[in-house]
Amino acid sequence: MSLIPLNIVFDMLKKSSFCKISLVLFYLCTITVVKASAIIDGSIDAELLIEGLPKSWSITVSPKNDLFLTDHSGGIILLDENWQKQRYSTSIIDLFTDGQGGFLDITFHPDYLTNDWIYLSYSAGNSDSNRLKVVRFALPVEGNEITQIEHVFTVLSNKNTPVHYGGRLAFLPDNTLLISTGDGFDFREQAQLKSSHL
């Protein structure tokens, strides 16, 4: 089992998108978070904080300093600063989890501290017809079921491959939301067509 010092996890996540994506891939292979308490003679004393995290395509730190993970199979996991875990389910019924699908990226509106908007990308549909969708929601005041979900974007082009969804989300300084849509692998030539979202 690999161990990752907690301070490194948070520092890298806050620095850049590239570090975020690279760290996510490395981090998710370990499925373990530890806190480094001392470094003596090149060794690290570590304390296990949480284990058994699900397969996830995204991990990010909220402006409230909570750690959010998307559960590929359809859940949102929140870890607070004390490593208390909360799992949220949603009312999303068209989730498609085959291949590289499922809940993908999660990000926060630039005014999250005042409006509580969380943005989520996911793959929707079935093996014959699927696409990327983006929604937004606020965590419920009570309970763990997210029911108030607003549609933001749906890729118009259907595909029959369970791969290459894209789904990365980012905000520009003017609050414009950027969405990567992927090419579905077998449909990569459509990337040159202005009429296609692939």
C-alpha positions as CSV (number, residue, x, y, z in Angstrom):
1,M,0.0,0.0,0.0
2,S,1.3,3.4,-1.0
3,L,1.1,6.3,1.5
4,I,0.6,10.0,0.5
5,P,1.3,12.7,3.1
6,L,-1.9,14.8,3.6
7,N,-0.1,18.1,3.3
8,I,1.2,17.1,-0.2
9,V,-2.3,16.1,-1.3
10,F,-3.8,19.5,-0.4
11,D,-0.9,21.6,-1.7
12,M,-0.8,19.9,-5.1
13,L,-4.6,20.0,-5.6
14,K,-4.5,23.8,-5.0
15,K,-1.6,24.5,-7.3
16,S,-2.8,23.7,-10.8
17,S,-5.1,21.6,-12.9
18,F,-2.2,19.5,-14.3
19,C,-1.1,18.7,-10.8
20,K,-4.7,17.9,-9.9
21,I,-5.2,15.5,-12.7
22,S,-1.8,13.8,-12.2
23,L,-2.3,13.5,-8.5
24,V,-5.8,12.1,-9.0
25,L,-4.5,9.3,-11.1
26,F,-1.8,8.5,-8.6
27,Y,-4.0,9.0,-5.6
28,L,-6.8,6.8,-6.8
29,C,-4.5,3.9,-7.3
30,T,-3.6,4.0,-3.6
31,I,-7.2,4.3,-2.2
32,T,-5.5,5.5,1.0
33,V,-4.9,8.9,2.7
34,V,-2.4,9.4,5.5
35,K,-1.1,12.3,7.5
36,A,2.6,12.7,7.8
37,S,3.5,13.5,11.4
38,A,7.3,13.6,11.2
39,I,10.1,13.0,8.8
40,I,13.2,11.6,10.5
41,D,16.2,10.2,8.7
42,G,14.3,10.0,5.4
43,S,11.4,7.9,6.8
44,I,7.8,9.1,7.3
45,D,5.7,8.3,10.3
46,A,2.2,8.1,9.0
47,E,-1.3,7.7,10.4
48,L,-4.1,6.1,8.4
49,L,-7.0,8.6,8.1
50,I,-9.3,6.8,5.6
51,E,-9.3,3.8,3.3
52,G,-11.6,2.0,1.0
53,L,-12.5,5.0,-1.2
54,P,-14.4,4.1,-4.4
55,K,-13.3,4.2,-8.0
56,S,-13.3,7.9,-8.8
57,W,-12.6,10.2,-11.8
58,S,-12.3,13.4,-9.7
59,I,-11.0,14.6,-6.4
60,T,-11.0,18.3,-5.5
61,V,-10.9,20.7,-2.6
62,S,-13.8,23.0,-2.1
63,P,-13.5,26.7,-1.2
64,K,-14.7,25.6,2.3
65,N,-11.7,23.3,2.5
66,D,-13.7,20.0,2.2
67,L,-12.4,17.2,0.0
68,F,-14.9,16.1,-2.7
69,L,-14.7,12.8,-4.6
70,T,-17.0,11.6,-7.4
71,D,-17.9,7.9,-7.0
72,H,-17.8,6.5,-10.5
73,S,-21.0,4.4,-9.7
74,G,-23.1,7.4,-8.8
75,G,-22.3,9.2,-5.5
76,I,-20.5,12.2,-4.1
77,I,-18.2,11.7,-1.1
78,L,-17.3,14.6,1.1
79,L,-14.4,14.4,3.5
80,D,-14.2,17.3,6.0
81,E,-11.1,18.6,7.7
82,N,-11.5,16.0,10.4
83,W,-11.8,13.2,7.8
84,Q,-15.4,12.6,8.6
85,K,-16.9,11.0,5.5
86,Q,-20.4,11.8,4.2
87,R,-21.8,10.1,1.1
88,Y,-24.5,11.8,-1.0
89,S,-26.7,10.1,-3.5
90,T,-28.6,11.9,-6.3
91,S,-31.9,11.6,-8.1
92,I,-30.0,11.2,-11.4
93,I,-31.6,8.2,-13.2
94,D,-29.9,8.2,-16.6
95,L,-26.3,7.5,-15.3
96,F,-24.3,5.1,-17.5
97,T,-21.3,3.6,-15.7
98,D,-19.8,1.2,-18.3
99,G,-16.2,1.6,-19.3
100,Q,-14.9,5.1,-18.6
101,G,-18.4,6.4,-17.7
102,G,-20.1,7.3,-14.5
103,F,-19.8,10.4,-12.4
104,L,-16.8,12.2,-13.8
105,D,-15.6,15.7,-12.7
106,I,-16.8,18.0,-9.9
107,T,-16.1,21.7,-9.5
108,F,-17.4,24.7,-7.7
109,H,-18.9,27.9,-8.9
110,P,-16.5,30.8,-8.4
111,D,-19.1,32.3,-5.9
112,Y,-19.6,29.0,-4.1
113,L,-19.2,30.5,-0.7
114,T,-22.4,32.6,-1.3
115,N,-24.4,30.4,-3.7
116,D,-23.4,26.8,-2.9
117,W,-23.4,25.7,-6.5
118,I,-21.5,22.5,-7.3
119,Y,-21.1,21.4,-10.9
120,L,-21.0,17.7,-11.9
121,S,-20.3,16.0,-15.2
122,Y,-21.4,12.4,-15.9
123,S,-22.1,10.0,-18.7
124,A,-25.8,9.4,-19.4
125,G,-27.7,6.9,-21.5
126,N,-27.0,3.2,-22.3
127,S,-24.6,1.1,-24.3
128,D,-26.4,1.9,-27.6
129,S,-26.8,5.6,-27.1
130,N,-24.8,7.6,-24.5
131,R,-23.4,11.1,-24.0
132,L,-21.9,13.6,-21.6
133,K,-24.1,15.7,-19.3
134,V,-23.4,18.5,-16.9
135,V,-25.6,19.5,-14.0
136,R,-25.4,21.7,-10.9
137,F,-26.8,21.4,-7.4
138,A,-26.4,22.5,-3.8
139,L,-25.9,20.0,-1.1
140,P,-29.1,19.4,1.0
141,V,-29.4,21.2,4.3
142,E,-30.7,17.9,5.8
143,G,-30.1,14.3,4.7
144,N,-27.8,12.8,2.1
145,E,-30.1,12.8,-1.0
146,I,-29.4,15.5,-3.6
147,T,-32.8,16.1,-5.3
148,Q,-32.6,19.7,-6.5
149,I,-30.6,19.3,-9.7
150,E,-30.4,21.7,-12.6
151,H,-29.4,20.8,-16.1
152,V,-26.5,22.8,-17.5
153,F,-25.4,21.1,-20.7
154,T,-25.9,17.9,-22.7
155,V,-23.7,16.7,-25.6
156,L,-26.1,16.5,-28.6
157,S,-24.2,13.8,-30.4
158,N,-25.1,10.3,-29.3
159,K,-22.4,7.5,-29.4
160,N,-22.3,3.8,-28.7
161,T,-18.9,3.6,-27.1
162,P,-18.3,3.7,-23.3
163,V,-15.1,5.7,-23.5
164,H,-13.6,9.2,-24.0
165,Y,-16.3,11.3,-22.4
166,G,-14.0,14.2,-21.5
167,G,-16.1,15.8,-18.8
168,R,-13.4,18.0,-17.2
169,L,-14.9,21.3,-15.8
170,A,-13.2,24.6,-15.2
171,F,-14.2,28.2,-14.7
172,L,-12.6,31.2,-16.3
173,P,-12.1,34.4,-14.2
174,D,-15.2,35.9,-15.8
175,N,-17.3,32.9,-14.5
176,T,-17.5,31.2,-17.9
177,L,-17.8,27.4,-17.5
178,L,-15.5,25.4,-19.7
179,I,-16.4,21.7,-20.5
180,S,-14.3,19.2,-22.3
181,T,-16.5,16.8,-24.2
182,G,-14.3,14.0,-25.4
183,D,-14.5,12.2,-28.8
184,G,-16.0,8.8,-27.9
185,F,-12.9,7.2,-29.6
186,D,-14.7,5.8,-32.6
187,F,-16.0,9.3,-33.4
188,R,-12.8,11.3,-33.2
189,E,-13.2,12.6,-36.8
190,Q,-16.2,14.6,-35.6
191,A,-13.9,16.8,-33.6
192,Q,-13.5,18.8,-36.8
193,L,-17.2,19.3,-37.4
194,K,-18.7,22.5,-35.9
195,S,-22.1,20.8,-35.8
196,S,-20.8,18.1,-33.4
197,H,-20.1,18.3,-29.7
198,L,-17.6,15.4,-30.0
